[in-house]
Amino acid sequence: MQRVALILLAVLSLPPALLAQSPPPTFTKDVAAILQKNCQTCHRPGEGGPFPLLTNEQVRPMATSIKRVGQQKIMPPWSL
């Protein structure tokens, strides 16, 4: 019991910033700006990309592929 009290005291004495968890990423706050900068020039209606990447509903099914081609530096076409 004394050990539990000591652990609890140690945790409660930590600065609040260490205890706070960062919120999960959101499409609007975290993803959309990256897509606008790197993808939407081509991935929008009427342009060269084969599918649009404008909304969360359009991006979500492509997430695994987007991650893979980004890590492999296939997209965006950096050679341009």
PyMOL Python script that loads the backbone (N, CA, C, O; Angstrom):
from pymol import cmd

cmd.read_pdbstr("""\
ATOM      1  N   MET A   1       0.817  -1.202   0.000  1.00  0.00           N
ATOM      2  CA  MET A   1       0.000   0.000   0.000  1.00  0.00           C
ATOM      3  C   MET A   1       0.858   1.261   0.000  1.00  0.00           C
ATOM      4  O   MET A   1       0.551   2.244  -0.675  1.00  0.00           O
ATOM      5  N   GLN A   2       1.919   1.208   0.760  1.00  0.00           N
ATOM      6  CA  GLN A   2       2.809   2.366   0.839  1.00  0.00           C
ATOM      7  C   GLN A   2       3.477   2.608  -0.517  1.00  0.00           C
ATOM      8  O   GLN A   2       3.699   3.753  -0.910  1.00  0.00           O
ATOM      9  N   ARG A   3       3.796   1.521  -1.228  1.00  0.00           N
ATOM     10  CA  ARG A   3       4.424   1.646  -2.549  1.00  0.00           C
ATOM     11  C   ARG A   3       3.472   2.315  -3.533  1.00  0.00           C
ATOM     12  O   ARG A   3       3.891   3.162  -4.323  1.00  0.00           O
ATOM     13  N   VAL A   4       2.194   1.943  -3.493  1.00  0.00           N
ATOM     14  CA  VAL A   4       1.191   2.545  -4.376  1.00  0.00           C
ATOM     15  C   VAL A   4       1.071   4.033  -4.085  1.00  0.00           C
ATOM     16  O   VAL A   4       0.959   4.840  -5.009  1.00  0.00           O
ATOM     17  N   ALA A   5       1.093   4.400  -2.816  1.00  0.00           N
ATOM     18  CA  ALA A   5       0.990   5.807  -2.432  1.00  0.00           C
ATOM     19  C   ALA A   5       2.196   6.597  -2.951  1.00  0.00           C
ATOM     20  O   ALA A   5       2.055   7.730  -3.410  1.00  0.00           O
ATOM     21  N   LEU A   6       3.371   5.991  -2.873  1.00  0.00           N
ATOM     22  CA  LEU A   6       4.578   6.674  -3.369  1.00  0.00           C
ATOM     23  C   LEU A   6       4.521   6.859  -4.883  1.00  0.00           C
ATOM     24  O   LEU A   6       4.891   7.916  -5.395  1.00  0.00           O
ATOM     25  N   ILE A   7       4.063   5.843  -5.592  1.00  0.00           N
ATOM     26  CA  ILE A   7       3.940   5.953  -7.056  1.00  0.00           C
ATOM     27  C   ILE A   7       2.929   7.026  -7.414  1.00  0.00           C
ATOM     28  O   ILE A   7       3.176   7.844  -8.301  1.00  0.00           O
ATOM     29  N   LEU A   8       1.800   7.029  -6.735  1.00  0.00           N
ATOM     30  CA  LEU A   8       0.764   8.033  -6.986  1.00  0.00           C
ATOM     31  C   LEU A   8       1.303   9.434  -6.706  1.00  0.00           C
ATOM     32  O   LEU A   8       1.054  10.358  -7.480  1.00  0.00           O
ATOM     33  N   LEU A   9       2.020   9.595  -5.637  1.00  0.00           N
ATOM     34  CA  LEU A   9       2.612  10.895  -5.308  1.00  0.00           C
ATOM     35  C   LEU A   9       3.606  11.333  -6.376  1.00  0.00           C
ATOM     36  O   LEU A   9       3.646  12.504  -6.753  1.00  0.00           O
ATOM     37  N   ALA A  10       4.407  10.388  -6.860  1.00  0.00           N
ATOM     38  CA  ALA A  10       5.384  10.714  -7.900  1.00  0.00           C
ATOM     39  C   ALA A  10       4.692  11.152  -9.187  1.00  0.00           C
ATOM     40  O   ALA A  10       5.120  12.113  -9.825  1.00  0.00           O
ATOM     41  N   VAL A  11       3.635  10.459  -9.567  1.00  0.00           N
ATOM     42  CA  VAL A  11       2.902  10.808 -10.787  1.00  0.00           C
ATOM     43  C   VAL A  11       2.242  12.169 -10.639  1.00  0.00           C
ATOM     44  O   VAL A  11       2.287  12.990 -11.555  1.00  0.00           O
ATOM     45  N   LEU A  12       1.631  12.408  -9.489  1.00  0.00           N
ATOM     46  CA  LEU A  12       0.944  13.687  -9.283  1.00  0.00           C
ATOM     47  C   LEU A  12       1.905  14.859  -9.189  1.00  0.00           C
ATOM     48  O   LEU A  12       1.498  16.004  -9.388  1.00  0.00           O
ATOM     49  N   SER A  13       3.162  14.599  -8.891  1.00  0.00           N
ATOM     50  CA  SER A  13       4.127  15.698  -8.799  1.00  0.00           C
ATOM     51  C   SER A  13       4.758  16.037 -10.146  1.00  0.00           C
ATOM     52  O   SER A  13       5.524  16.996 -10.246  1.00  0.00           O
ATOM     53  N   LEU A  14       4.443  15.256 -11.189  1.00  0.00           N
ATOM     54  CA  LEU A  14       4.959  15.566 -12.524  1.00  0.00           C
ATOM     55  C   LEU A  14       4.320  16.847 -13.045  1.00  0.00           C
ATOM     56  O   LEU A  14       3.177  17.157 -12.709  1.00  0.00           O
ATOM     57  N   PRO A  15       5.053  17.584 -13.858  1.00  0.00           N
ATOM     58  CA  PRO A  15       4.460  18.789 -14.458  1.00  0.00           C
ATOM     59  C   PRO A  15       3.254  18.409 -15.325  1.00  0.00           C
ATOM     60  O   PRO A  15       3.283  17.377 -15.995  1.00  0.00           O
ATOM     61  N   PRO A  16       2.214  19.214 -15.323  1.00  0.00           N
ATOM     62  CA  PRO A  16       1.017  18.898 -16.115  1.00  0.00           C
ATOM     63  C   PRO A  16       1.307  18.660 -17.591  1.00  0.00           C
ATOM     64  O   PRO A  16       0.614  17.873 -18.235  1.00  0.00           O
ATOM     65  N   ALA A  17       2.314  19.323 -18.133  1.00  0.00           N
ATOM     66  CA  ALA A  17       2.638  19.149 -19.555  1.00  0.00           C
ATOM     67  C   ALA A  17       3.053  17.708 -19.856  1.00  0.00           C
ATOM     68  O   ALA A  17       2.795  17.204 -20.949  1.00  0.00           O
ATOM     69  N   LEU A  18       3.687  17.053 -18.905  1.00  0.00           N
ATOM     70  CA  LEU A  18       4.091  15.660 -19.123  1.00  0.00           C
ATOM     71  C   LEU A  18       2.901  14.711 -19.058  1.00  0.00           C
ATOM     72  O   LEU A  18       2.919  13.646 -19.674  1.00  0.00           O
ATOM     73  N   LEU A  19       1.887  15.090 -18.328  1.00  0.00           N
ATOM     74  CA  LEU A  19       0.704  14.233 -18.185  1.00  0.00           C
ATOM     75  C   LEU A  19      -0.283  14.421 -19.322  1.00  0.00           C
ATOM     76  O   LEU A  19      -1.057  13.515 -19.631  1.00  0.00           O
ATOM     77  N   ALA A  20      -0.265  15.576 -19.939  1.00  0.00           N
ATOM     78  CA  ALA A  20      -1.227  15.873 -21.005  1.00  0.00           C
ATOM     79  C   ALA A  20      -0.878  15.084 -22.259  1.00  0.00           C
ATOM     80  O   ALA A  20       0.284  14.998 -22.656  1.00  0.00           O
ATOM     81  N   GLN A  21      -1.893  14.519 -22.866  1.00  0.00           N
ATOM     82  CA  GLN A  21      -1.697  13.822 -24.131  1.00  0.00           C
ATOM     83  C   GLN A  21      -2.067  14.767 -25.261  1.00  0.00           C
ATOM     84  O   GLN A  21      -3.005  15.557 -25.151  1.00  0.00           O
ATOM     85  N   SER A  22      -1.328  14.673 -26.330  1.00  0.00           N
ATOM     86  CA  SER A  22      -1.674  15.514 -27.468  1.00  0.00           C
ATOM     87  C   SER A  22      -2.898  14.912 -28.149  1.00  0.00           C
ATOM     88  O   SER A  22      -3.058  13.691 -28.175  1.00  0.00           O
ATOM     89  N   PRO A  23      -3.751  15.753 -28.694  1.00  0.00           N
ATOM     90  CA  PRO A  23      -4.960  15.243 -29.351  1.00  0.00           C
ATOM     91  C   PRO A  23      -4.576  14.483 -30.621  1.00  0.00           C
ATOM     92  O   PRO A  23      -3.537  14.755 -31.224  1.00  0.00           O
ATOM     93  N   PRO A  24      -5.413  13.538 -31.020  1.00  0.00           N
ATOM     94  CA  PRO A  24      -5.118  12.804 -32.253  1.00  0.00           C
ATOM     95  C   PRO A  24      -5.182  13.738 -33.455  1.00  0.00           C
ATOM     96  O   PRO A  24      -5.900  14.737 -33.424  1.00  0.00           O
ATOM     97  N   PRO A  25      -4.446  13.426 -34.503  1.00  0.00           N
ATOM     98  CA  PRO A  25      -4.483  14.289 -35.692  1.00  0.00           C
ATOM     99  C   PRO A  25      -5.873  14.289 -36.320  1.00  0.00           C
ATOM    100  O   PRO A  25      -6.608  13.305 -36.233  1.00  0.00           O
ATOM    101  N   THR A  26      -6.218  15.394 -36.946  1.00  0.00           N
ATOM    102  CA  THR A  26      -7.492  15.483 -37.661  1.00  0.00           C
ATOM    103  C   THR A  26      -7.202  15.825 -39.124  1.00  0.00           C
ATOM    104  O   THR A  26      -6.144  16.360 -39.455  1.00  0.00           O
ATOM    105  N   PHE A  27      -8.154  15.508 -39.981  1.00  0.00           N
ATOM    106  CA  PHE A  27      -7.988  15.806 -41.394  1.00  0.00           C
ATOM    107  C   PHE A  27      -7.855  17.311 -41.609  1.00  0.00           C
ATOM    108  O   PHE A  27      -6.940  17.771 -42.293  1.00  0.00           O
ATOM    109  N   THR A  28      -8.769  18.066 -41.023  1.00  0.00           N
ATOM    110  CA  THR A  28      -8.794  19.507 -41.252  1.00  0.00           C
ATOM    111  C   THR A  28      -7.563  20.214 -40.706  1.00  0.00           C
ATOM    112  O   THR A  28      -6.990  21.068 -41.382  1.00  0.00           O
ATOM    113  N   LYS A  29      -7.151  19.868 -39.492  1.00  0.00           N
ATOM    114  CA  LYS A  29      -6.034  20.570 -38.861  1.00  0.00           C
ATOM    115  C   LYS A  29      -4.671  20.073 -39.307  1.00  0.00           C
ATOM    116  O   LYS A  29      -3.729  20.861 -39.384  1.00  0.00           O
ATOM    117  N   ASP A  30      -4.539  18.780 -39.604  1.00  0.00           N
ATOM    118  CA  ASP A  30      -3.215  18.217 -39.803  1.00  0.00           C
ATOM    119  C   ASP A  30      -2.945  17.687 -41.210  1.00  0.00           C
ATOM    120  O   ASP A  30      -1.817  17.787 -41.692  1.00  0.00           O
ATOM    121  N   VAL A  31      -3.935  17.137 -41.867  1.00  0.00           N
ATOM    122  CA  VAL A  31      -3.706  16.456 -43.141  1.00  0.00           C
ATOM    123  C   VAL A  31      -3.980  17.354 -44.343  1.00  0.00           C
ATOM    124  O   VAL A  31      -3.211  17.348 -45.305  1.00  0.00           O
ATOM    125  N   ALA A  32      -5.046  18.113 -44.301  1.00  0.00           N
ATOM    126  CA  ALA A  32      -5.475  18.905 -45.466  1.00  0.00           C
ATOM    127  C   ALA A  32      -4.381  19.839 -45.978  1.00  0.00           C
ATOM    128  O   ALA A  32      -4.186  19.951 -47.188  1.00  0.00           O
ATOM    129  N   ALA A  33      -3.670  20.506 -45.083  1.00  0.00           N
ATOM    130  CA  ALA A  33      -2.620  21.444 -45.524  1.00  0.00           C
ATOM    131  C   ALA A  33      -1.490  20.724 -46.257  1.00  0.00           C
ATOM    132  O   ALA A  33      -0.933  21.257 -47.217  1.00  0.00           O
ATOM    133  N   ILE A  34      -1.152  19.513 -45.806  1.00  0.00           N
ATOM    134  CA  ILE A  34      -0.100  18.737 -46.470  1.00  0.00           C
ATOM    135  C   ILE A  34      -0.549  18.348 -47.870  1.00  0.00           C
ATOM    136  O   ILE A  34       0.220  18.451 -48.825  1.00  0.00           O
ATOM    137  N   LEU A  35      -1.795  17.900 -47.991  1.00  0.00           N
ATOM    138  CA  LEU A  35      -2.326  17.523 -49.302  1.00  0.00           C
ATOM    139  C   LEU A  35      -2.417  18.732 -50.230  1.00  0.00           C
ATOM    140  O   LEU A  35      -2.109  18.628 -51.418  1.00  0.00           O
ATOM    141  N   GLN A  36      -2.833  19.864 -49.701  1.00  0.00           N
ATOM    142  CA  GLN A  36      -2.926  21.072 -50.523  1.00  0.00           C
ATOM    143  C   GLN A  36      -1.567  21.455 -51.070  1.00  0.00           C
ATOM    144  O   GLN A  36      -1.449  21.836 -52.234  1.00  0.00           O
ATOM    145  N   LYS A  37      -0.552  21.358 -50.251  1.00  0.00           N
ATOM    146  CA  LYS A  37       0.791  21.756 -50.659  1.00  0.00           C
ATOM    147  C   LYS A  37       1.418  20.761 -51.641  1.00  0.00           C
ATOM    148  O   LYS A  37       2.093  21.167 -52.588  1.00  0.00           O
ATOM    149  N   ASN A  38       1.198  19.462 -51.419  1.00  0.00           N
ATOM    150  CA  ASN A  38       1.949  18.456 -52.153  1.00  0.00           C
ATOM    151  C   ASN A  38       1.161  17.631 -53.161  1.00  0.00           C
ATOM    152  O   ASN A  38       1.763  16.996 -54.027  1.00  0.00           O
ATOM    153  N   CYS A  39      -0.160  17.620 -53.077  1.00  0.00           N
ATOM    154  CA  CYS A  39      -0.925  16.658 -53.885  1.00  0.00           C
ATOM    155  C   CYS A  39      -2.021  17.282 -54.753  1.00  0.00           C
ATOM    156  O   CYS A  39      -2.243  16.847 -55.883  1.00  0.00           O
ATOM    157  N   GLN A  40      -2.695  18.288 -54.228  1.00  0.00           N
ATOM    158  CA  GLN A  40      -3.904  18.754 -54.884  1.00  0.00           C
ATOM    159  C   GLN A  40      -3.671  19.519 -56.178  1.00  0.00           C
ATOM    160  O   GLN A  40      -4.624  19.777 -56.913  1.00  0.00           O
ATOM    161  N   THR A  41      -2.452  19.882 -56.469  1.00  0.00           N
ATOM    162  CA  THR A  41      -2.174  20.510 -57.758  1.00  0.00           C
ATOM    163  C   THR A  41      -2.601  19.572 -58.880  1.00  0.00           C
ATOM    164  O   THR A  41      -3.177  20.006 -59.878  1.00  0.00           O
ATOM    165  N   CYS A  42      -2.317  18.283 -58.711  1.00  0.00           N
ATOM    166  CA  CYS A  42      -2.682  17.278 -59.718  1.00  0.00           C
ATOM    167  C   CYS A  42      -3.911  16.466 -59.329  1.00  0.00           C
ATOM    168  O   CYS A  42      -4.715  16.109 -60.190  1.00  0.00           O
ATOM    169  N   HIS A  43      -4.064  16.173 -58.040  1.00  0.00           N
ATOM    170  CA  HIS A  43      -5.156  15.313 -57.584  1.00  0.00           C
ATOM    171  C   HIS A  43      -6.401  16.130 -57.252  1.00  0.00           C
ATOM    172  O   HIS A  43      -6.795  16.273 -56.094  1.00  0.00           O
ATOM    173  N   ARG A  44      -7.002  16.658 -58.317  1.00  0.00           N
ATOM    174  CA  ARG A  44      -8.276  17.372 -58.239  1.00  0.00           C
ATOM    175  C   ARG A  44      -8.958  17.229 -59.584  1.00  0.00           C
ATOM    176  O   ARG A  44      -8.296  16.943 -60.582  1.00  0.00           O
ATOM    177  N   PRO A  45     -10.260  17.420 -59.632  1.00  0.00           N
ATOM    178  CA  PRO A  45     -10.983  17.236 -60.904  1.00  0.00           C
ATOM    179  C   PRO A  45     -10.395  18.100 -62.023  1.00  0.00           C
ATOM    180  O   PRO A  45     -10.099  19.279 -61.828  1.00  0.00           O
ATOM    181  N   GLY A  46     -10.236  17.497 -63.175  1.00  0.00           N
ATOM    182  CA  GLY A  46      -9.744  18.208 -64.342  1.00  0.00           C
ATOM    183  C   GLY A  46      -8.235  18.247 -64.479  1.00  0.00           C
ATOM    184  O   GLY A  46      -7.722  18.815 -65.443  1.00  0.00           O
ATOM    185  N   GLU A  47      -7.512  17.658 -63.540  1.00  0.00           N
ATOM    186  CA  GLU A  47      -6.049  17.663 -63.599  1.00  0.00           C
ATOM    187  C   GLU A  47      -5.530  16.248 -63.821  1.00  0.00           C
ATOM    188  O   GLU A  47      -6.322  15.324 -64.007  1.00  0.00           O
ATOM    189  N   GLY A  48      -4.224  16.065 -63.804  1.00  0.00           N
ATOM    190  CA  GLY A  48      -3.596  14.813 -64.186  1.00  0.00           C
ATOM    191  C   GLY A  48      -3.719  13.659 -63.218  1.00  0.00           C
ATOM    192  O   GLY A  48      -3.616  12.504 -63.631  1.00  0.00           O
ATOM    193  N   GLY A  49      -3.937  13.931 -61.944  1.00  0.00           N
ATOM    194  CA  GLY A  49      -4.048  12.848 -60.973  1.00  0.00           C
ATOM    195  C   GLY A  49      -5.271  11.991 -61.267  1.00  0.00           C
ATOM    196  O   GLY A  49      -6.324  12.527 -61.610  1.00  0.00           O
ATOM    197  N   PRO A  50      -5.154  10.666 -61.139  1.00  0.00           N
ATOM    198  CA  PRO A  50      -6.253   9.774 -61.502  1.00  0.00           C
ATOM    199  C   PRO A  50      -7.434   9.791 -60.531  1.00  0.00           C
ATOM    200  O   PRO A  50      -8.484   9.222 -60.830  1.00  0.00           O
ATOM    201  N   PHE A  51      -7.279  10.428 -59.383  1.00  0.00           N
ATOM    202  CA  PHE A  51      -8.369  10.514 -58.403  1.00  0.00           C
ATOM    203  C   PHE A  51      -8.156  11.773 -57.568  1.00  0.00           C
ATOM    204  O   PHE A  51      -7.017  12.193 -57.365  1.00  0.00           O
ATOM    205  N   PRO A  52      -9.236  12.377 -57.086  1.00  0.00           N
ATOM    206  CA  PRO A  52      -9.098  13.591 -56.278  1.00  0.00           C
ATOM    207  C   PRO A  52      -8.699  13.263 -54.839  1.00  0.00           C
ATOM    208  O   PRO A  52      -9.021  12.194 -54.320  1.00  0.00           O
ATOM    209  N   LEU A  53      -8.005  14.188 -54.216  1.00  0.00           N
ATOM    210  CA  LEU A  53      -7.627  14.092 -52.810  1.00  0.00           C
ATOM    211  C   LEU A  53      -8.015  15.393 -52.113  1.00  0.00           C
ATOM    212  O   LEU A  53      -7.171  16.102 -51.565  1.00  0.00           O
ATOM    213  N   LEU A  54      -9.310  15.686 -52.149  1.00  0.00           N
ATOM    214  CA  LEU A  54      -9.795  16.952 -51.599  1.00  0.00           C
ATOM    215  C   LEU A  54     -10.495  16.799 -50.256  1.00  0.00           C
ATOM    216  O   LEU A  54     -10.493  17.730 -49.450  1.00  0.00           O
ATOM    217  N   THR A  55     -11.095  15.637 -50.004  1.00  0.00           N
ATOM    218  CA  THR A  55     -11.857  15.442 -48.774  1.00  0.00           C
ATOM    219  C   THR A  55     -11.342  14.216 -48.024  1.00  0.00           C
ATOM    220  O   THR A  55     -10.646  13.368 -48.583  1.00  0.00           O
ATOM    221  N   ASN A  56     -11.699  14.148 -46.762  1.00  0.00           N
ATOM    222  CA  ASN A  56     -11.335  12.992 -45.955  1.00  0.00           C
ATOM    223  C   ASN A  56     -11.905  11.708 -46.564  1.00  0.00           C
ATOM    224  O   ASN A  56     -11.239  10.672 -46.552  1.00  0.00           O
ATOM    225  N   GLU A  57     -13.108  11.766 -47.086  1.00  0.00           N
ATOM    226  CA  GLU A  57     -13.743  10.600 -47.688  1.00  0.00           C
ATOM    227  C   GLU A  57     -12.980  10.118 -48.923  1.00  0.00           C
ATOM    228  O   GLU A  57     -12.968   8.919 -49.201  1.00  0.00           O
ATOM    229  N   GLN A  58     -12.355  11.010 -49.655  1.00  0.00           N
ATOM    230  CA  GLN A  58     -11.560  10.637 -50.827  1.00  0.00           C
ATOM    231  C   GLN A  58     -10.175  10.127 -50.428  1.00  0.00           C
ATOM    232  O   GLN A  58      -9.616   9.258 -51.098  1.00  0.00           O
ATOM    233  N   VAL A  59      -9.630  10.658 -49.353  1.00  0.00           N
ATOM    234  CA  VAL A  59      -8.271  10.331 -48.945  1.00  0.00           C
ATOM    235  C   VAL A  59      -8.196   9.031 -48.151  1.00  0.00           C
ATOM    236  O   VAL A  59      -7.280   8.234 -48.353  1.00  0.00           O
ATOM    237  N   ARG A  60      -9.143   8.812 -47.257  1.00  0.00           N
ATOM    238  CA  ARG A  60      -9.076   7.677 -46.338  1.00  0.00           C
ATOM    239  C   ARG A  60      -8.849   6.339 -47.045  1.00  0.00           C
ATOM    240  O   ARG A  60      -7.975   5.589 -46.610  1.00  0.00           O
ATOM    241  N   PRO A  61      -9.580   5.995 -48.108  1.00  0.00           N
ATOM    242  CA  PRO A  61      -9.340   4.695 -48.753  1.00  0.00           C
ATOM    243  C   PRO A  61      -7.949   4.598 -49.397  1.00  0.00           C
ATOM    244  O   PRO A  61      -7.462   3.499 -49.660  1.00  0.00           O
ATOM    245  N   MET A  62      -7.328   5.721 -49.643  1.00  0.00           N
ATOM    246  CA  MET A  62      -6.023   5.747 -50.299  1.00  0.00           C
ATOM    247  C   MET A  62      -4.863   5.888 -49.311  1.00  0.00           C
ATOM    248  O   MET A  62      -3.708   5.975 -49.730  1.00  0.00           O
ATOM    249  N   ALA A  63      -5.151   5.913 -48.013  1.00  0.00           N
ATOM    250  CA  ALA A  63      -4.137   6.234 -47.000  1.00  0.00           C
ATOM    251  C   ALA A  63      -2.919   5.327 -47.065  1.00  0.00           C
ATOM    252  O   ALA A  63      -1.791   5.813 -47.000  1.00  0.00           O
ATOM    253  N   THR A  64      -3.118   4.033 -47.192  1.00  0.00           N
ATOM    254  CA  THR A  64      -1.987   3.101 -47.235  1.00  0.00           C
ATOM    255  C   THR A  64      -1.127   3.362 -48.465  1.00  0.00           C
ATOM    256  O   THR A  64       0.101   3.359 -48.388  1.00  0.00           O
ATOM    257  N   SER A  65      -1.774   3.582 -49.579  1.00  0.00           N
ATOM    258  CA  SER A  65      -1.043   3.855 -50.819  1.00  0.00           C
ATOM    259  C   SER A  65      -0.308   5.201 -50.746  1.00  0.00           C
ATOM    260  O   SER A  65       0.838   5.314 -51.179  1.00  0.00           O
ATOM    261  N   ILE A  66      -0.973   6.203 -50.201  1.00  0.00           N
ATOM    262  CA  ILE A  66      -0.352   7.522 -50.058  1.00  0.00           C
ATOM    263  C   ILE A  66       0.899   7.416 -49.185  1.00  0.00           C
ATOM    264  O   ILE A  66       1.935   7.997 -49.510  1.00  0.00           O
ATOM    265  N   LYS A  67       0.806   6.688 -48.096  1.00  0.00           N
ATOM    266  CA  LYS A  67       1.955   6.503 -47.210  1.00  0.00           C
ATOM    267  C   LYS A  67       3.102   5.814 -47.954  1.00  0.00           C
ATOM    268  O   LYS A  67       4.254   6.237 -47.859  1.00  0.00           O
ATOM    269  N   ARG A  68       2.781   4.763 -48.686  1.00  0.00           N
ATOM    270  CA  ARG A  68       3.814   3.996 -49.392  1.00  0.00           C
ATOM    271  C   ARG A  68       4.510   4.850 -50.446  1.00  0.00           C
ATOM    272  O   ARG A  68       5.740   4.896 -50.481  1.00  0.00           O
ATOM    273  N   VAL A  69       3.747   5.533 -51.311  1.00  0.00           N
ATOM    274  CA  VAL A  69       4.381   6.308 -52.382  1.00  0.00           C
ATOM    275  C   VAL A  69       5.117   7.530 -51.844  1.00  0.00           C
ATOM    276  O   VAL A  69       6.076   8.000 -52.456  1.00  0.00           O
ATOM    277  N   GLY A  70       4.669   8.043 -50.702  1.00  0.00           N
ATOM    278  CA  GLY A  70       5.403   9.144 -50.071  1.00  0.00           C
ATOM    279  C   GLY A  70       6.724   8.687 -49.490  1.00  0.00           C
ATOM    280  O   GLY A  70       7.747   9.348 -49.665  1.00  0.00           O
ATOM    281  N   GLN A  71       6.704   7.552 -48.793  1.00  0.00           N
ATOM    282  CA  GLN A  71       7.940   7.024 -48.209  1.00  0.00           C
ATOM    283  C   GLN A  71       8.946   6.615 -49.279  1.00  0.00           C
ATOM    284  O   GLN A  71      10.153   6.770 -49.094  1.00  0.00           O
ATOM    285  N   GLN A  72       8.450   6.095 -50.395  1.00  0.00           N
ATOM    286  CA  GLN A  72       9.333   5.672 -51.482  1.00  0.00           C
ATOM    287  C   GLN A  72       9.721   6.835 -52.404  1.00  0.00           C
ATOM    288  O   GLN A  72      10.465   6.659 -53.368  1.00  0.00           O
ATOM    289  N   LYS A  73       9.204   8.013 -52.089  1.00  0.00           N
ATOM    290  CA  LYS A  73       9.471   9.236 -52.867  1.00  0.00           C
ATOM    291  C   LYS A  73       9.051   9.095 -54.336  1.00  0.00           C
ATOM    292  O   LYS A  73       9.697   9.618 -55.244  1.00  0.00           O
ATOM    293  N   ILE A  74       7.958   8.376 -54.529  1.00  0.00           N
ATOM    294  CA  ILE A  74       7.369   8.259 -55.857  1.00  0.00           C
ATOM    295  C   ILE A  74       6.464   9.469 -56.107  1.00  0.00           C
ATOM    296  O   ILE A  74       6.421  10.006 -57.214  1.00  0.00           O
ATOM    297  N   MET A  75       5.758   9.881 -55.086  1.00  0.00           N
ATOM    298  CA  MET A  75       4.872  11.034 -55.158  1.00  0.00           C
ATOM    299  C   MET A  75       5.196  11.934 -53.985  1.00  0.00           C
ATOM    300  O   MET A  75       5.606  11.449 -52.931  1.00  0.00           O
ATOM    301  N   PRO A  76       5.024  13.213 -54.145  1.00  0.00           N
ATOM    302  CA  PRO A  76       4.862  13.898 -55.430  1.00  0.00           C
ATOM    303  C   PRO A  76       6.099  13.669 -56.297  1.00  0.00           C
ATOM    304  O   PRO A  76       7.167  13.323 -55.791  1.00  0.00           O
ATOM    305  N   PRO A  77       5.948  13.860 -57.573  1.00  0.00           N
ATOM    306  CA  PRO A  77       7.086  13.604 -58.468  1.00  0.00           C
ATOM    307  C   PRO A  77       8.191  14.643 -58.242  1.00  0.00           C
ATOM    308  O   PRO A  77       8.201  15.700 -58.872  1.00  0.00           O
ATOM    309  N   TRP A  78       9.106  14.329 -57.345  1.00  0.00           N
ATOM    310  CA  TRP A  78      10.166  15.273 -56.952  1.00  0.00           C
ATOM    311  C   TRP A  78      11.085  15.636 -58.116  1.00  0.00           C
ATOM    312  O   TRP A  78      11.763  16.662 -58.077  1.00  0.00           O
ATOM    313  N   SER A  79      11.108  14.808 -59.136  1.00  0.00           N
ATOM    314  CA  SER A  79      12.007  15.107 -60.257  1.00  0.00           C
ATOM    315  C   SER A  79      11.514  16.269 -61.111  1.00  0.00           C
ATOM    316  O   SER A  79      12.270  16.786 -61.933  1.00  0.00           O
ATOM    317  N   LEU A  80      10.275  16.688 -60.937  1.00  0.00           N
ATOM    318  CA  LEU A  80       9.742  17.804 -61.745  1.00  0.00           C
ATOM    319  C   LEU A  80      10.268  19.134 -61.271  1.00  0.00           C
ATOM    320  O   LEU A  80       9.923  20.172 -61.836  1.00  0.00           O
TER     321      LEU A  80
END
""", "prot")
cmd.dss("prot")
cmd.show_as("cartoon", "prot")
cmd.util.cbc("prot")
cmd.orient("prot")
